[in-house]
Amino acid sequence: MQRGNIYGKIPKKLSKELFNTIISGNKIKIERIVSKKHKSPKGYWYDQNENEFVMILKGNAELTFIFNKKFKKLKMRKGDYVNIPSHLKHRVDKTSKETVWLAIFYLKNKKEEKKFKV
């Protein structure tokens, strides 16, 4: 049995984002991400092999996606979530003083990904 607190053990200062794996398996990984005014490096875009479901548990963030060759901005606040299909390029433009994310990385059928809309 594994037990913890999603808000526990958050350092007061972070030079870079903090990634904590809560659980991982064959086709899934669940992690907590803590951001303190962090953002993606200039010119960097995430382009992942896995799908990513991400929810903000505390704070807020601004993301940008490249969807159909256009930039799409998304503002997120506590309680908001987004399901990002694999290989949808995205970046984090801004996070609040303390943003706590729950991220679930998973693999699924490619046909299901075509249903995604931004």
Secondary structure in CASP SS format (residue, H / E / C, confidence):
PFRMAT SS
TARGET T0000
AUTHOR 0000-0000-0000
METHOD secondary structure of the structure
MODEL  1
M C 1.00
Q C 1.00
R C 1.00
G C 1.00
N C 1.00
I C 1.00
Y C 1.00
G C 1.00
K C 1.00
I C 1.00
P C 1.00
K C 1.00
K C 1.00
L C 1.00
S C 1.00
K C 1.00
E C 1.00
L E 1.00
F E 1.00
N E 1.00
T E 1.00
I E 1.00
I E 1.00
S E 1.00
G C 1.00
N C 1.00
K C 1.00
I E 1.00
K E 1.00
I E 1.00
E E 1.00
R E 1.00
I E 1.00
V E 1.00
S E 1.00
K C 1.00
K C 1.00
H C 1.00
K C 1.00
S C 1.00
P C 1.00
K C 1.00
G C 1.00
Y C 1.00
W C 1.00
Y E 1.00
D C 1.00
Q C 1.00
N C 1.00
E C 1.00
N E 1.00
E E 1.00
F E 1.00
V E 1.00
M E 1.00
I E 1.00
L E 1.00
K E 1.00
G C 1.00
N E 1.00
A E 1.00
E E 1.00
L E 1.00
T E 1.00
F E 1.00
I E 1.00
F E 1.00
N C 1.00
K C 1.00
K E 1.00
F E 1.00
K E 1.00
K E 1.00
L E 1.00
K E 1.00
M E 1.00
R E 1.00
K C 1.00
G C 1.00
D C 1.00
Y E 1.00
V E 1.00
N E 1.00
I E 1.00
P C 1.00
S C 1.00
H C 1.00
L C 1.00
K C 1.00
H E 1.00
R E 1.00
V E 1.00
D E 1.00
K E 1.00
T E 1.00
S C 1.00
K C 1.00
E C 1.00
T E 1.00
V E 1.00
W E 1.00
L E 1.00
A E 1.00
I E 1.00
F E 1.00
Y E 1.00
L C 1.00
K C 1.00
N C 1.00
K H 1.00
K H 1.00
E H 1.00
E H 1.00
K C 1.00
K C 1.00
F C 1.00
K C 1.00
V C 1.00
END
